[in-house]
Amino acid sequence: MAHVVFTQQLKRFTEVPEVDTPAATLREALQAAFDRNPRLRGYVLDDQGHLRPNVVVFIDGRRSRERVLLNDALTLDSQVHVLQALSGG
């Protein structure tokens, strides 16, 4: 199963479950996490369901460039890391 991990920075605001899922796409994998914690969705996706500008996803070590459809293919061994950009000085 694909394994989804969220940045621990989000833990300050909401639970960030690590999820093992049979999802075939990034969107399905994210949905599996949102099913566990619906509040997480608002930190990762905007109101259009697109990846927020300050969020980056790596799948098996490669940065996902598709931010709208989130249709990157996953394998049963995929490792998905969801990160947020930091700001401030």
Secondary structure, 3 states (H helix, E strand, C coil): CEEEEECHHHHHCCCCCCEEECCCEHHHHHHHHHHHCCHHHHHHECCCCCECCCEEEEECCEECCCCCCCCCECCCCCEEEEEECCCCC
